[in-house]
Each structure stands twice: as structure tokens, then as C-alpha cells.
Amino acid sequence: MGKMVLSGGEKLVLCIGVVALIVGAVGWGMQLTGGLIAGSGMTNVFVWGLMIAVFAFMVGFGAGAQFVCSIIYLRGRDDLKPFAHVAAAVGLACVAAAGVAILADLGAIRNILAMIVGLNLRSPLAWDMVAMTLFLVLSVVQLVAIARGSARTRLWVLLAGAAALLLQVVEGLLFSTQSAHAWWATPIMPVDFVAVAFMSGSALLLVIAAARKEGPGTLAWLARFCAIAIGVHLVLAVADLAMVAIEGGPVAGGVLAALAANAPLYATELALPLIAMALLLTLGKGGKPTFCVLAGLLAIAGVFAHRLMLLFPAYNAPSLYLTLSGTDSVTGSFPISTGRYVDWGSAFASTTDYAPAFAEWLAALLPVGVAAVAAVVILAAIRVIRDRTSARSPRG
């Protein structure tokens, strides 16, 4: 009793996670040999690349999975509580993996000391670090309470859910407060981050629940949950696009031009979740595993496109514009340094293109592997704590 025993499915996930972790570490090492900029497709203008997209991707899964767990307890769904600890474990694992993505993006791990010693609470990045730390702490306490069957479990679950909500609002504010990037500077961003978290967390849990052969009731509930979240996200996305189109002016024109340049990716962000929602509301509403898995994977792919769309339009739209002195007339965009001091044509630009390098794609597997390994270990640890608690109880 008390030994960490894994099921066949967990062993498979663990093996896949370890391979992804090792391959990701190799890719990150390849980047570090020449520096993160030199080992990627980024420039000193395009300073946030694929790893930041993966960070936002993973943290959304984490917060969304926690939302599912908290709502199960908030609504008193005793029939779903056996699955709640899975949602909580996935939430903790994914946010921890998002933290690994941030550390990898720092380059030198020692830079984390500067984040602590030189904490600047006026910076959205500092808010993000504080919110993530708070979530991780409350998530661990929550899982221990669930495993031990504590009388205060409901309280800790709700506090972890509140921390997840705070984390997503802060993530949205991190982008929306950057007024130099018109694609980010919108009040809809924090709200949409919450909606995308609901969508991505429930989509991932749909796939996991089907793989674990959960009952049709659990799958049907998750399907409705995910479909509603997708609907909210799509409404917000269309509203945001309409706001940019109505605004007019050179800044909005630059954003629309950047969107047009990334039209296939933007269409993917909208179309795949829309198809997933249609599947969930029709073929998946009865909790049919095959359709739930298909819809979940489509939604997850759409979320990844959404995270990439955070980057491309923001950096491919001019952020500074020249105006004639004493007038409101705009004469054109203002060139900025790209850090490539070879000749005039490559030294300055109004926008910058970006395509992840091979090493970046490999490095992106590092946080994914961490999430898979952590989820398996956390679930196994919960079972150990439960067994030990049961053995110590009078009934045991």
C-alpha cells in the first residue's frame, strides 16, 4: 500500500512525455549554443517567438482544466467529482510546464534571480509571475485536500479556481496594455483569454476523459461546457475584428493588412473551433467518445493557431507612424532597427517577419513533455496519498 503504481495508459503517456522532454531539451541546447536570437527566426524586434506561444498555450490549458474542477465542486456535481482530481492534476501540470517555457525563453536560468530580486510591480510581467506562483501554490494545496478528503476541499478548490481566473486576466492584460502593438491593445483581450482557457481546458479534458473511458455523462457534460466556451470565444473574436475594421486610420489599416497576410492561420483559428462546436452540439452531445475526441483535437489545434496569431499580426503591423508637424496627416510608418547592421535595406524596417527555426520547434517539445510527465506523476501521487489516508483512518 502507498506504492506509486501506473496504469498502462499512464505508462504510455509517461514514455511519450519523457521522449518529448529529452528532444525538447536537445532543441533548447541547440538554441543556447549561439544564443536564443541566433538559434531562432526572431530578431531584436520580434523578441517573442514560438516558446512564448507555447507558454500561452500551456497556461490556458492549465487554467481551463482548473475551471472545470472548480465548477464541478461549485455546482455540487457529485457524479463528476471522481474526474475532478484529474482536471486539477492536469491544471497544475500544464501551468508548471508553462513556467518551464518561460524559464527556457529567458535563456540563462540565472535570470530568474533578477525576476525575484528586481521585482517591478508596475510591470505586467511581474503580475504574471505573481499570479502564476499563487496558482501553483493553491493548486498543490487543493490537490492534497482532494486526495485526503479534507472537509475544506471545496474552499481550496474555489480558491484555486479564483487564482486560475486571475492568472488568465493578468495574461490578457499583459498583452492588452502594450499600446505599441495595435493587435494586442484591446479591452477584449483579457476577457477572451478567459474564454479561450475554458475552451482549451475542456477540450483537452474531453480527449483525456475519452482515453480514460469515462462515462457518457461526463463526456456529454464536458462537450456542452466546451461548446459554450467556443461560442463565447468566436463572438469575442469577431467583435474584436469588427472594432478594428470600424476604427479606421493608419494603425487599424496596418493591423488589417497584417491579418490579411496571415489569413490562412486566422481562418484556422476560427474555423477549427467552429467545426468542433458543431460536432459537440450534434454528434458529441450524447457523450460519444469518437466525436468528442475529434472535436477536442480540432479545438486544441484552433487554440494553437490562436496563440500563434497573438504574435504574427502584432509584429507584422507598423507600430510607429510619422505625422506632418502641426497637422494630423500621416505620411507613413516610422522605420525601426532590426539589429541587422549590414546595409540600409536590412538594418531598418517598419515590420518584421518571423518563422520558427528547426531548433525552436524541437525546444517547444520541452514544456509539452514536462506537462505529460508531471500529470502522470501527480495523479500517481494522489493515489498514494489517498491510500495512506485510508490506511490511517479508523475504518482502515
GUSE-728176 format. One record per residue (C-alpha): x, y, z; residue number from 1. Coordinates in steps of 0.1 Angstrom, whole numbers, plus 5000, padded with zeros to 4 digits. Example, Ala and Ser with C-alpha at 12.3 -4.5 7.8 and 13.67 -1.06 7.14 Angstrom:
<tike px="5123" py="4955" pz="5078" i="1"/>
<tike px="5137" py="4989" pz="5071" i="2"/>
END
This chain:
<tike px="5000" py="5000" pz="5000" i="1"/>
<tike px="5013" py="5035" pz="4992" i="2"/>
<tike px="5034" py="5025" pz="4963" i="3"/>
<tike px="5032" py="5046" pz="4931" i="4"/>
<tike px="5015" py="5022" pz="4906" i="5"/>
<tike px="5008" py="5034" pz="4870" i="6"/>
<tike px="4982" py="5021" pz="4846" i="7"/>
<tike px="4990" py="5010" pz="4811" i="8"/>
<tike px="4978" py="5043" pz="4796" i="9"/>
<tike px="4998" py="5064" pz="4822" i="10"/>
<tike px="5029" py="5044" pz="4813" i="11"/>
<tike px="5024" py="5053" pz="4776" i="12"/>
<tike px="5019" py="5090" pz="4784" i="13"/>
<tike px="5049" py="5089" pz="4807" i="14"/>
<tike px="5071" py="5074" pz="4779" i="15"/>
<tike px="5059" py="5099" pz="4753" i="16"/>
<tike px="5064" py="5127" pz="4778" i="17"/>
<tike px="5100" py="5117" pz="4786" i="18"/>
<tike px="5109" py="5115" pz="4749" i="19"/>
<tike px="5094" py="5149" pz="4743" i="20"/>
<tike px="5112" py="5163" pz="4772" i="21"/>
<tike px="5146" py="5149" pz="4761" i="22"/>
<tike px="5141" py="5161" pz="4724" i="23"/>
<tike px="5129" py="5195" pz="4737" i="24"/>
<tike px="5160" py="5198" pz="4759" i="25"/>
<tike px="5182" py="5190" pz="4729" i="26"/>
<tike px="5165" py="5216" pz="4708" i="27"/>
<tike px="5168" py="5242" pz="4736" i="28"/>
<tike px="5205" py="5233" pz="4739" i="29"/>
<tike px="5209" py="5239" pz="4702" i="30"/>
<tike px="5195" py="5274" pz="4706" i="31"/>
<tike px="5217" py="5282" pz="4736" i="32"/>
<tike px="5249" py="5273" pz="4717" i="33"/>
<tike px="5246" py="5305" pz="4697" i="34"/>
<tike px="5221" py="5324" pz="4717" i="35"/>
<tike px="5183" py="5324" pz="4716" i="36"/>
<tike px="5181" py="5350" pz="4688" i="37"/>
<tike px="5208" py="5334" pz="4667" i="38"/>
<tike px="5192" py="5300" pz="4671" i="39"/>
<tike px="5158" py="5311" pz="4661" i="40"/>
<tike px="5139" py="5331" pz="4635" i="41"/>
<tike px="5135" py="5360" pz="4659" i="42"/>
<tike px="5151" py="5395" pz="4657" i="43"/>
<tike px="5155" py="5422" pz="4682" i="44"/>
<tike px="5121" py="5435" pz="4670" i="45"/>
<tike px="5104" py="5401" pz="4670" i="46"/>
<tike px="5116" py="5392" pz="4705" i="47"/>
<tike px="5087" py="5368" pz="4714" i="48"/>
<tike px="5087" py="5337" pz="4694" i="49"/>
<tike px="5073" py="5301" pz="4694" i="50"/>
<tike px="5082" py="5295" pz="4731" i="51"/>
<tike px="5060" py="5324" pz="4742" i="52"/>
<tike px="5032" py="5310" pz="4721" i="53"/>
<tike px="5037" py="5276" pz="4738" i="54"/>
<tike px="5037" py="5293" pz="4772" i="55"/>
<tike px="5003" py="5309" pz="4765" i="56"/>
<tike px="4991" py="5276" pz="4750" i="57"/>
<tike px="5000" py="5256" pz="4781" i="58"/>
<tike px="4989" py="5282" pz="4807" i="59"/>
<tike px="4955" py="5283" pz="4790" i="60"/>
<tike px="4951" py="5245" pz="4793" i="61"/>
<tike px="4961" py="5247" pz="4830" i="62"/>
<tike px="4937" py="5275" pz="4839" i="63"/>
<tike px="4909" py="5259" pz="4819" i="64"/>
<tike px="4913" py="5225" pz="4835" i="65"/>
<tike px="4911" py="5241" pz="4869" i="66"/>
<tike px="4879" py="5259" pz="4858" i="67"/>
<tike px="4864" py="5225" pz="4851" i="68"/>
<tike px="4874" py="5212" pz="4885" i="69"/>
<tike px="4862" py="5243" pz="4904" i="70"/>
<tike px="4828" py="5243" pz="4886" i="71"/>
<tike px="4823" py="5206" pz="4894" i="72"/>
<tike px="4826" py="5214" pz="4931" i="73"/>
<tike px="4808" py="5248" pz="4929" i="74"/>
<tike px="4777" py="5231" pz="4913" i="75"/>
<tike px="4779" py="5202" pz="4937" i="76"/>
<tike px="4782" py="5176" pz="4909" i="77"/>
<tike px="4790" py="5145" pz="4929" i="78"/>
<tike px="4787" py="5124" pz="4898" i="79"/>
<tike px="4816" py="5142" pz="4883" i="80"/>
<tike px="4838" py="5145" pz="4914" i="81"/>
<tike px="4857" py="5113" pz="4905" i="82"/>
<tike px="4870" py="5132" pz="4875" i="83"/>
<tike px="4876" py="5165" pz="4892" i="84"/>
<tike px="4910" py="5154" pz="4906" i="85"/>
<tike px="4921" py="5146" pz="4870" i="86"/>
<tike px="4912" py="5181" pz="4859" i="87"/>
<tike px="4931" py="5196" pz="4889" i="88"/>
<tike px="4961" py="5175" pz="4882" i="89"/>
<tike px="4962" py="5184" pz="4845" i="90"/>
<tike px="4958" py="5221" pz="4855" i="91"/>
<tike px="4988" py="5220" pz="4878" i="92"/>
<tike px="5009" py="5201" pz="4853" i="93"/>
<tike px="5002" py="5225" pz="4824" i="94"/>
<tike px="5008" py="5257" pz="4844" i="95"/>
<tike px="5041" py="5242" pz="4857" i="96"/>
<tike px="5050" py="5234" pz="4821" i="97"/>
<tike px="5042" py="5269" pz="4811" i="98"/>
<tike px="5066" py="5281" pz="4838" i="99"/>
<tike px="5093" py="5259" pz="4822" i="100"/>
<tike px="5086" py="5276" pz="4789" i="101"/>
<tike px="5092" py="5310" pz="4805" i="102"/>
<tike px="5125" py="5298" pz="4820" i="103"/>
<tike px="5136" py="5284" pz="4787" i="104"/>
<tike px="5127" py="5317" pz="4770" i="105"/>
<tike px="5149" py="5335" pz="4795" i="106"/>
<tike px="5180" py="5318" pz="4781" i="107"/>
<tike px="5201" py="5319" pz="4812" i="108"/>
<tike px="5183" py="5303" pz="4841" i="109"/>
<tike px="5201" py="5326" pz="4864" i="110"/>
<tike px="5180" py="5354" pz="4851" i="111"/>
<tike px="5152" py="5341" pz="4873" i="112"/>
<tike px="5171" py="5356" pz="4903" i="113"/>
<tike px="5167" py="5390" pz="4886" i="114"/>
<tike px="5130" py="5385" pz="4883" i="115"/>
<tike px="5128" py="5380" pz="4921" i="116"/>
<tike px="5154" py="5404" pz="4934" i="117"/>
<tike px="5144" py="5432" pz="4909" i="118"/>
<tike px="5106" py="5426" pz="4910" i="119"/>
<tike px="5089" py="5456" pz="4895" i="120"/>
<tike px="5052" py="5455" pz="4904" i="121"/>
<tike px="5044" py="5482" pz="4877" i="122"/>
<tike px="5053" py="5456" pz="4850" i="123"/>
<tike px="5026" py="5432" pz="4837" i="124"/>
<tike px="5053" py="5406" pz="4835" i="125"/>
<tike px="5057" py="5408" pz="4873" i="126"/>
<tike px="5019" py="5405" pz="4877" i="127"/>
<tike px="5021" py="5373" pz="4856" i="128"/>
<tike px="5048" py="5358" pz="4877" i="129"/>
<tike px="5030" py="5366" pz="4910" i="130"/>
<tike px="4997" py="5352" pz="4896" i="131"/>
<tike px="5013" py="5320" pz="4883" i="132"/>
<tike px="5031" py="5314" pz="4916" i="133"/>
<tike px="4999" py="5319" pz="4935" i="134"/>
<tike px="4981" py="5294" pz="4913" i="135"/>
<tike px="5008" py="5268" pz="4917" i="136"/>
<tike px="5007" py="5271" pz="4955" i="137"/>
<tike px="4969" py="5269" pz="4958" i="138"/>
<tike px="4967" py="5241" pz="4932" i="139"/>
<tike px="4991" py="5219" pz="4952" i="140"/>
<tike px="4972" py="5226" pz="4984" i="141"/>
<tike px="4939" py="5218" pz="4966" i="142"/>
<tike px="4952" py="5185" pz="4953" i="143"/>
<tike px="4964" py="5174" pz="4987" i="144"/>
<tike px="4930" py="5183" pz="5002" i="145"/>
<tike px="4912" py="5163" pz="4974" i="146"/>
<tike px="4935" py="5133" pz="4980" i="147"/>
<tike px="4930" py="5134" pz="5018" i="148"/>
<tike px="4893" py="5140" pz="5015" i="149"/>
<tike px="4896" py="5172" pz="5036" i="150"/>
<tike px="4865" py="5190" pz="5049" i="151"/>
<tike px="4880" py="5222" pz="5034" i="152"/>
<tike px="4884" py="5207" pz="4999" i="153"/>
<tike px="4856" py="5229" pz="4985" i="154"/>
<tike px="4872" py="5260" pz="4998" i="155"/>
<tike px="4907" py="5252" pz="4984" i="156"/>
<tike px="4891" py="5242" pz="4950" i="157"/>
<tike px="4873" py="5275" pz="4948" i="158"/>
<tike px="4904" py="5295" pz="4958" i="159"/>
<tike px="4924" py="5276" pz="4931" i="160"/>
<tike px="4897" py="5285" pz="4906" i="161"/>
<tike px="4899" py="5321" pz="4915" i="162"/>
<tike px="4937" py="5320" pz="4911" i="163"/>
<tike px="4932" py="5305" pz="4877" i="164"/>
<tike px="4908" py="5333" pz="4867" i="165"/>
<tike px="4933" py="5359" pz="4880" i="166"/>
<tike px="4960" py="5342" pz="4860" i="167"/>
<tike px="4941" py="5345" pz="4827" i="168"/>
<tike px="4930" py="5381" pz="4833" i="169"/>
<tike px="4966" py="5390" pz="4840" i="170"/>
<tike px="4978" py="5371" pz="4809" i="171"/>
<tike px="4953" py="5392" pz="4788" i="172"/>
<tike px="4964" py="5424" pz="4805" i="173"/>
<tike px="5000" py="5416" pz="4798" i="174"/>
<tike px="4992" py="5418" pz="4760" i="175"/>
<tike px="4964" py="5444" pz="4760" i="176"/>
<tike px="4985" py="5470" pz="4779" i="177"/>
<tike px="5011" py="5471" pz="4751" i="178"/>
<tike px="4997" py="5500" pz="4732" i="179"/>
<tike px="5026" py="5499" pz="4707" i="180"/>
<tike px="5011" py="5467" pz="4692" i="181"/>
<tike px="4976" py="5476" pz="4680" i="182"/>
<tike px="4966" py="5439" pz="4676" i="183"/>
<tike px="4971" py="5434" pz="4713" i="184"/>
<tike px="4958" py="5468" pz="4726" i="185"/>
<tike px="4922" py="5459" pz="4730" i="186"/>
<tike px="4899" py="5456" pz="4761" i="187"/>
<tike px="4886" py="5423" pz="4747" i="188"/>
<tike px="4919" py="5406" pz="4752" i="189"/>
<tike px="4916" py="5397" pz="4789" i="190"/>
<tike px="4880" py="5385" pz="4785" i="191"/>
<tike px="4889" py="5364" pz="4755" i="192"/>
<tike px="4918" py="5349" pz="4774" i="193"/>
<tike px="4894" py="5336" pz="4800" i="194"/>
<tike px="4871" py="5322" pz="4772" i="195"/>
<tike px="4899" py="5305" pz="4754" i="196"/>
<tike px="4911" py="5290" pz="4787" i="197"/>
<tike px="4876" py="5275" pz="4793" i="198"/>
<tike px="4876" py="5262" pz="4757" i="199"/>
<tike px="4911" py="5247" pz="4757" i="200"/>
<tike px="4909" py="5232" pz="4792" i="201"/>
<tike px="4876" py="5215" pz="4785" i="202"/>
<tike px="4888" py="5203" pz="4750" i="203"/>
<tike px="4919" py="5187" pz="4765" i="204"/>
<tike px="4899" py="5171" pz="4793" i="205"/>
<tike px="4874" py="5157" pz="4767" i="206"/>
<tike px="4903" py="5139" pz="4750" i="207"/>
<tike px="4916" py="5127" pz="4783" i="208"/>
<tike px="4882" py="5116" pz="4796" i="209"/>
<tike px="4876" py="5096" pz="4764" i="210"/>
<tike px="4910" py="5079" pz="4767" i="211"/>
<tike px="4902" py="5070" pz="4803" i="212"/>
<tike px="4869" py="5056" pz="4792" i="213"/>
<tike px="4848" py="5079" pz="4814" i="214"/>
<tike px="4811" py="5075" pz="4812" i="215"/>
<tike px="4789" py="5092" pz="4786" i="216"/>
<tike px="4775" py="5116" pz="4813" i="217"/>
<tike px="4810" py="5130" pz="4819" i="218"/>
<tike px="4817" py="5133" pz="4782" i="219"/>
<tike px="4784" py="5149" pz="4774" i="220"/>
<tike px="4789" py="5175" pz="4803" i="221"/>
<tike px="4824" py="5184" pz="4791" i="222"/>
<tike px="4811" py="5186" pz="4755" i="223"/>
<tike px="4784" py="5212" pz="4764" i="224"/>
<tike px="4810" py="5231" pz="4785" i="225"/>
<tike px="4835" py="5232" pz="4757" i="226"/>
<tike px="4808" py="5241" pz="4730" i="227"/>
<tike px="4797" py="5271" pz="4751" i="228"/>
<tike px="4832" py="5283" pz="4756" i="229"/>
<tike px="4840" py="5280" pz="4719" i="230"/>
<tike px="4808" py="5301" pz="4711" i="231"/>
<tike px="4819" py="5328" pz="4735" i="232"/>
<tike px="4854" py="5329" pz="4721" i="233"/>
<tike px="4842" py="5332" pz="4685" i="234"/>
<tike px="4818" py="5360" pz="4694" i="235"/>
<tike px="4846" py="5379" pz="4711" i="236"/>
<tike px="4870" py="5373" pz="4682" i="237"/>
<tike px="4845" py="5386" pz="4656" i="238"/>
<tike px="4837" py="5416" pz="4678" i="239"/>
<tike px="4874" py="5424" pz="4681" i="240"/>
<tike px="4878" py="5422" pz="4644" i="241"/>
<tike px="4848" py="5444" pz="4638" i="242"/>
<tike px="4862" py="5470" pz="4662" i="243"/>
<tike px="4894" py="5472" pz="4643" i="244"/>
<tike px="4876" py="5475" pz="4610" i="245"/>
<tike px="4853" py="5502" pz="4622" i="246"/>
<tike px="4881" py="5522" pz="4638" i="247"/>
<tike px="4898" py="5531" pz="4605" i="248"/>
<tike px="4930" py="5551" pz="4604" i="249"/>
<tike px="4966" py="5540" pz="4596" i="250"/>
<tike px="4971" py="5519" pz="4627" i="251"/>
<tike px="4939" py="5499" pz="4621" i="252"/>
<tike px="4949" py="5496" pz="4584" i="253"/>
<tike px="4982" py="5482" pz="4594" i="254"/>
<tike px="4966" py="5456" pz="4616" i="255"/>
<tike px="4941" py="5446" pz="4589" i="256"/>
<tike px="4970" py="5443" pz="4564" i="257"/>
<tike px="4989" py="5420" pz="4589" i="258"/>
<tike px="4957" py="5399" pz="4593" i="259"/>
<tike px="4954" py="5396" pz="4556" i="260"/>
<tike px="4990" py="5384" pz="4553" i="261"/>
<tike px="4982" py="5357" pz="4579" i="262"/>
<tike px="4947" py="5349" pz="4566" i="263"/>
<tike px="4951" py="5311" pz="4565" i="264"/>
<tike px="4963" py="5310" pz="4601" i="265"/>
<tike px="4935" py="5333" pz="4612" i="266"/>
<tike px="4909" py="5313" pz="4593" i="267"/>
<tike px="4923" py="5282" pz="4611" i="268"/>
<tike px="4918" py="5298" pz="4645" i="269"/>
<tike px="4882" py="5305" pz="4637" i="270"/>
<tike px="4872" py="5276" pz="4615" i="271"/>
<tike px="4885" py="5246" pz="4635" i="272"/>
<tike px="4868" py="5256" pz="4668" i="273"/>
<tike px="4836" py="5263" pz="4648" i="274"/>
<tike px="4836" py="5228" pz="4634" i="275"/>
<tike px="4844" py="5214" pz="4668" i="276"/>
<tike px="4814" py="5233" pz="4683" i="277"/>
<tike px="4791" py="5219" pz="4656" i="278"/>
<tike px="4803" py="5184" pz="4663" i="279"/>
<tike px="4799" py="5188" pz="4701" i="280"/>
<tike px="4764" py="5202" pz="4698" i="281"/>
<tike px="4753" py="5174" pz="4674" i="282"/>
<tike px="4772" py="5142" pz="4672" i="283"/>
<tike px="4790" py="5146" pz="4705" i="284"/>
<tike px="4762" py="5157" pz="4728" i="285"/>
<tike px="4754" py="5121" pz="4737" i="286"/>
<tike px="4789" py="5116" pz="4750" i="287"/>
<tike px="4801" py="5095" pz="4721" i="288"/>
<tike px="4839" py="5092" pz="4726" i="289"/>
<tike px="4850" py="5092" pz="4689" i="290"/>
<tike px="4832" py="5125" pz="4681" i="291"/>
<tike px="4843" py="5140" pz="4715" i="292"/>
<tike px="4879" py="5132" pz="4708" i="293"/>
<tike px="4877" py="5146" pz="4672" i="294"/>
<tike px="4861" py="5178" pz="4684" i="295"/>
<tike px="4886" py="5182" pz="4712" i="296"/>
<tike px="4916" py="5178" pz="4689" i="297"/>
<tike px="4901" py="5203" pz="4665" i="298"/>
<tike px="4896" py="5228" pz="4693" i="299"/>
<tike px="4931" py="5223" pz="4706" i="300"/>
<tike px="4945" py="5229" pz="4671" i="301"/>
<tike px="4924" py="5261" pz="4668" i="302"/>
<tike px="4938" py="5273" pz="4702" i="303"/>
<tike px="4973" py="5267" pz="4690" i="304"/>
<tike px="4966" py="5288" pz="4659" i="305"/>
<tike px="4951" py="5315" pz="4682" i="306"/>
<tike px="4983" py="5316" pz="4702" i="307"/>
<tike px="5004" py="5320" pz="4671" i="308"/>
<tike px="4981" py="5347" pz="4660" i="309"/>
<tike px="4990" py="5366" pz="4691" i="310"/>
<tike px="5025" py="5370" pz="4676" i="311"/>
<tike px="5023" py="5375" pz="4639" i="312"/>
<tike px="4999" py="5404" pz="4634" i="313"/>
<tike px="5014" py="5422" pz="4664" i="314"/>
<tike px="5049" py="5422" pz="4648" i="315"/>
<tike px="5039" py="5424" pz="4612" i="316"/>
<tike px="5019" py="5457" pz="4616" i="317"/>
<tike px="5038" py="5490" pz="4619" i="318"/>
<tike px="5037" py="5504" pz="4654" i="319"/>
<tike px="5050" py="5539" pz="4648" i="320"/>
<tike px="5038" py="5565" pz="4623" i="321"/>
<tike px="5052" py="5598" pz="4610" i="322"/>
<tike px="5029" py="5628" pz="4610" i="323"/>
<tike px="5035" py="5662" pz="4594" i="324"/>
<tike px="5044" py="5689" pz="4620" i="325"/>
<tike px="5013" py="5708" pz="4632" i="326"/>
<tike px="4988" py="5685" pz="4613" i="327"/>
<tike px="4971" py="5652" pz="4618" i="328"/>
<tike px="4982" py="5639" pz="4584" i="329"/>
<tike px="5001" py="5606" pz="4585" i="330"/>
<tike px="5029" py="5604" pz="4559" i="331"/>
<tike px="5039" py="5568" pz="4566" i="332"/>
<tike px="5053" py="5543" pz="4591" i="333"/>
<tike px="5084" py="5550" pz="4610" i="334"/>
<tike px="5113" py="5525" pz="4605" i="335"/>
<tike px="5128" py="5508" pz="4635" i="336"/>
<tike px="5161" py="5490" pz="4639" i="337"/>
<tike px="5161" py="5453" pz="4632" i="338"/>
<tike px="5196" py="5448" pz="4647" i="339"/>
<tike px="5209" py="5436" pz="4614" i="340"/>
<tike px="5236" py="5462" pz="4606" i="341"/>
<tike px="5246" py="5451" pz="4571" i="342"/>
<tike px="5231" py="5477" pz="4549" i="343"/>
<tike px="5202" py="5502" pz="4550" i="344"/>
<tike px="5177" py="5477" pz="4535" i="345"/>
<tike px="5181" py="5451" pz="4563" i="346"/>
<tike px="5191" py="5475" pz="4591" i="347"/>
<tike px="5157" py="5492" pz="4594" i="348"/>
<tike px="5121" py="5481" pz="4587" i="349"/>
<tike px="5085" py="5490" pz="4596" i="350"/>
<tike px="5076" py="5454" pz="4602" i="351"/>
<tike px="5094" py="5421" pz="4607" i="352"/>
<tike px="5086" py="5386" pz="4595" i="353"/>
<tike px="5091" py="5355" pz="4616" i="354"/>
<tike px="5092" py="5318" pz="4610" i="355"/>
<tike px="5103" py="5294" pz="4639" i="356"/>
<tike px="5136" py="5277" pz="4632" i="357"/>
<tike px="5140" py="5239" pz="4635" i="358"/>
<tike px="5156" py="5242" pz="4669" i="359"/>
<tike px="5127" py="5263" pz="4681" i="360"/>
<tike px="5102" py="5236" pz="4671" i="361"/>
<tike px="5123" py="5210" pz="4689" i="362"/>
<tike px="5126" py="5232" pz="4720" i="363"/>
<tike px="5088" py="5237" pz="4721" i="364"/>
<tike px="5085" py="5200" pz="4730" i="365"/>
<tike px="5102" py="5206" pz="4763" i="366"/>
<tike px="5072" py="5221" pz="4782" i="367"/>
<tike px="5049" py="5197" pz="4765" i="368"/>
<tike px="5070" py="5168" pz="4778" i="369"/>
<tike px="5071" py="5184" pz="4813" i="370"/>
<tike px="5033" py="5186" pz="4813" i="371"/>
<tike px="5028" py="5150" pz="4803" i="372"/>
<tike px="5053" py="5137" pz="4829" i="373"/>
<tike px="5040" py="5159" pz="4856" i="374"/>
<tike px="5004" py="5150" pz="4850" i="375"/>
<tike px="5012" py="5113" pz="4854" i="376"/>
<tike px="5033" py="5118" pz="4885" i="377"/>
<tike px="5007" py="5140" pz="4901" i="378"/>
<tike px="4979" py="5115" pz="4895" i="379"/>
<tike px="5000" py="5087" pz="4909" i="380"/>
<tike px="5009" py="5108" pz="4940" i="381"/>
<tike px="4972" py="5115" pz="4946" i="382"/>
<tike px="4965" py="5078" pz="4947" i="383"/>
<tike px="4994" py="5072" pz="4972" i="384"/>
<tike px="4981" py="5100" pz="4995" i="385"/>
<tike px="4946" py="5085" pz="4993" i="386"/>
<tike px="4958" py="5050" pz="5002" i="387"/>
<tike px="4979" py="5063" pz="5031" i="388"/>
<tike px="4950" py="5084" pz="5044" i="389"/>
<tike px="4926" py="5055" pz="5041" i="390"/>
<tike px="4951" py="5032" pz="5059" i="391"/>
<tike px="4953" py="5057" pz="5088" i="392"/>
<tike px="4916" py="5062" pz="5092" i="393"/>
<tike px="4897" py="5043" pz="5119" i="394"/>
<tike px="4878" py="5024" pz="5092" i="395"/>
<tike px="4911" py="5014" pz="5076" i="396"/>
END
